[in-house]
Amino acid sequence: MRMRKREWTRSADQAVEPWSLLRDVVLPGAVAGTLGAFVMALLACAFTGVLHGEPWRPAMRVAGLFFRSGETQGAGVALVGVLTHLAVAGGLATGFALLLPRKGTGVAALLLGELYSLGAWLLMTRLLLPFGSPPLAREDASALLLLLHLAFGAALGTVPAARGVLTRVDRLRHGLRLLRQKA
């Protein structure tokens, strides 16, 4: 009985690919990006609500990428800002997952995530915001953006954990497929 289980486990382990774009990059990047975007948005809304009284203001400033005058209001503009923020965060986190080595510790991923987010903050505040979103650039919120990007960097540290969970799910999927073939 024990020998069969060991053989089954070994067969399932061999069936799992050592590297998969979907399992090791796209899905962990999506998880980390969504988590990071959510944490950033939550903190931005909380700080902006305290400072300016309008918690939806950050989403409208992000929508300044499309509404350059910054005078538009409403739920539609805020939704465009939220979706833009999610898309950018997902892309940045997927890029981080692509660059992050497969064999590494969570602490290394956290530190590299912080460095990556600091680089993103530097590029966004100095290059992209003045040209891409004038309403946000006019507010000169670079100190708040630094704090928000540090929170995003911490969320990037979840990539190894997401990879581990997805690898275990993949191993289980292959093991169940082997069981089904034997039955």
Secondary structure, 3 states (H helix, E strand, C coil): CHHHHHHHHHHHHHHCCCCCHHHHHHHHHHHHHHHHHHHHHHHHHHHHHHHHCCCCHHHHHHHHHCCCCCCCCCHHHHHHHHHHHHHHHHHHHHHHHHHCCCCCCHHHHHHHHHHHHHHHHHHHHHHHHHHHCHHHHHHCCHHHHHHHHHHHHHHHCCHHHHHHHHHHHHHHHHHHHHHHHHC
